[in-house]
Amino acid sequence: MGPTPETTMQFLYALRSKGVTDARVLSAMEEIDRGPFVRGLFAERAYEDMPLPINCGQTISQPSVVGLMTQALQINPRDKVLEVGTGSGYQAAILSKLARRVYTVDRHRRLVQEARAVFADLDLTNVTAVTGDGSFGLPEQAPFDRILVTAAAEDPPGPLLAQLKIGGIMVVPVGQSDAVQTLIRVRKTEDGLEYDELRPVRFVPLLEGLSRDS
């Protein structure tokens, strides 16, 4: 059972009030029900604009942050997108409505398996979820038009920048894991990299290697 029309209206209003104004992004977020990505005790809070705990000590980001990060990517319908940090799979599902192809990688095998099951239930056939060390990207699928990192790094990771096409965009939280981080947009041009600081955020740190539960 999905959200009521009134809940959906409140959800979209909350997104707009936080600065998510791109019509395609709002449409994708209206189409993808956050409910299936939130389990257990917190399921009833799926439509509130707040982060919630998920398995493996991770979180599902608050919808307004998902919307702002997605909006910052400026995705085109023909784009191939890499997401680093699958988590619940909610962000990748949003991306799947905007891009031609989405690859999402996470170091927690359990989260990848759970996300795959939800993608299958929602018939999202253009998303591939992979267990792996996302800090090194997916070289076998590179280059990517867009890259989204949903964990904080001290600097935009070099291996990911190398897998970004000329003209491509990467959005990544940058900063120490226990301090305020800044959401950065990196554009790769013929002449080098251009950086925009977008807003303060808080994300879990980007860790190398597979988790012990994998």
ZIRA-V953486 format. One line per field, one symbol per residue. phi: phi as a letter, one per 20 degrees, with the letter a starting at -180 (. if undefined). A space follows every 50 residues. Layout:
phi=???
This chain:
phi=.effgffffffffffffeoedffffffffffeffgfeddmgegfdfdeeb fcfcfmmdceffgffgffffffflfdfefdddddoflfnfffffgfeddf bcdccbedgffffffgffgffeleeddddcereffdmcgfdfedfbccdd bedfbgfgffffeeffneccdbfcqffdcfdcfddddedgepdddcedaf bccfffdeneffee
